[in-house]
């Protein structure tokens, strides 16, 4: 007879909702872009309509590439909290690096150190924090099922 052993804090990766994770990630990066526009916008609605997607796009492309590469969207099997957190942190850091690179290469924007610190200081705790909250909520709801 085969016994299935589950490590404490692991959840079925397949059962975690990809839609919820994607929504969390999109929300986090959208808040980052809108917050940046609120801090630096001197124009009206036209500025917002042009610059918010322009700021957001390179970081979303970077996030998606890094999230897929580092397994931030787990596919199958079981995943523990540490692995999920590590995958998420690596995806945010590498995704932001890709975003900064795309921002400079595609739009010709400079990448000031203060912007790097602000972007990492916001996106890392928000993206990873919201993802971990979802993980803990999901793991807790499955324990009591």
C-alpha atoms as one frame of an Amber mdcrd trajectory, in Angstrom:
protein
   0.000   0.000   0.000   1.344   3.393  -0.973   1.211   6.212   1.556   0.985
   9.826   0.427   3.004  12.139   2.611   2.234  15.850   2.513   4.727  18.297
   3.935   3.233  20.875   6.237   2.412  24.098   4.421   2.168  22.525   0.980
  -0.828  23.038  -1.259  -1.907  21.471  -4.505  -0.474  23.830  -7.101  -2.965
  22.685  -9.704  -5.877  23.658  -7.456  -4.609  27.204  -6.852  -6.435  29.489
  -9.219  -4.262  30.817 -12.018  -6.890  33.516 -12.560  -6.588  34.707  -8.972
  -2.784  34.799  -9.147  -2.842  36.708 -12.445  -5.428  39.146 -11.051  -3.275
  39.734  -7.955  -0.225  40.387 -10.124  -2.042  42.703 -12.540  -3.578  44.612
  -9.634  -0.168  45.035  -7.966   1.543  46.381 -11.078  -1.428  48.593 -11.949
  -1.303  50.176  -8.476   2.438  50.709  -9.002   1.877  52.488 -12.342  -1.060
  54.567 -11.097   0.864  55.525  -7.976   3.742  56.673 -10.145   1.405  58.770
 -12.279  -0.130  60.304  -9.155   3.317  61.287  -7.888   4.694  62.626 -11.168
   1.839  63.584 -13.472   1.628  67.204 -14.483  -0.842  66.642 -17.285  -4.491
  65.850 -17.483  -6.293  62.721 -18.667  -4.226  62.557 -21.849  -1.057  62.173
 -19.810  -2.640  59.376 -17.805  -3.962  57.551 -20.868  -0.600  57.647 -22.636
   1.873  57.273 -19.793   0.193  54.721 -17.515   0.262  51.938 -20.143   3.727
  53.103 -21.235   5.014  52.690 -17.675   3.108  49.480 -17.034   3.862  47.557
 -20.245   7.610  46.879 -19.821   7.131  45.722 -16.242   4.241  43.427 -17.141
   6.235  41.901 -19.998   9.178  41.424 -17.628   6.947  39.988 -14.898   5.236
  37.497 -17.214   8.535  36.283 -18.680  10.158  35.909 -15.263   7.041  34.422
 -13.634   6.891  31.680 -16.251  10.654  31.083 -16.115  10.800  30.880 -12.300
   7.583  28.951 -11.760   5.624  31.739 -10.069   2.538  30.184 -11.671   2.890
  26.606 -10.420   1.508  24.021 -12.831   1.112  20.672 -11.091   1.904  18.724
  -7.991   2.365  20.242  -4.598   4.263  23.387  -3.732   5.375  24.547  -0.335
   5.234  28.053   1.039   9.010  28.564   0.837   9.237  27.465  -2.796   6.188
  29.561  -3.753   7.656  32.615  -1.968  11.114  32.127  -3.504   9.664  31.692
  -7.003   7.614  34.871  -6.523  10.555  36.932  -5.221  12.855  35.794  -8.035
  10.164  36.578 -10.608   9.658  40.084  -9.198  13.369  40.892  -9.107  14.178
  39.493 -12.549  10.892  40.811 -13.979  11.721  44.300 -12.783  15.221  44.041
 -14.283  13.639  43.086 -17.601  11.153  45.944 -17.198  13.913  48.490 -16.602
  15.813  47.182 -19.630  12.738  47.314 -21.884  11.852  50.772 -20.587  15.284
  52.061 -21.589  15.544  50.154 -24.871  12.007  50.638 -26.205  11.062  54.057
 -24.847  14.507  55.581 -24.394  13.688  56.391 -20.764  16.467  56.691 -18.276
  16.502  54.435 -15.270  17.449  56.501 -12.247  18.602  54.727  -9.100  15.764
  56.311  -7.120  13.254  54.811  -9.582  14.864  51.368  -9.273  14.687  51.560
  -5.474  11.093  52.833  -5.541   9.964  50.188  -8.042  11.606  47.328  -6.181
  10.552  48.750  -2.826   6.922  48.782  -3.918   6.496  45.825  -6.251   8.449
  43.273  -4.226   6.480  43.505  -0.964   3.125  44.139  -2.666   3.303  41.417
  -5.325   4.907  38.840  -3.051   2.817  39.852  -0.033  -0.512  39.553  -1.847
   0.533  36.251  -3.404   1.519  34.879   0.020  -1.773  36.037   1.514  -3.560
  34.098  -1.214  -1.355  31.051  -0.593  -2.066  31.127   3.152  -5.783  31.661
   2.555  -5.875  28.819   0.033  -3.830  26.478   2.254  -6.009  27.305   5.281
  -9.265  26.795   3.391  -8.091  23.370   2.200  -7.134  22.242   5.700 -10.686
  22.700   6.913 -12.365  21.148   3.848
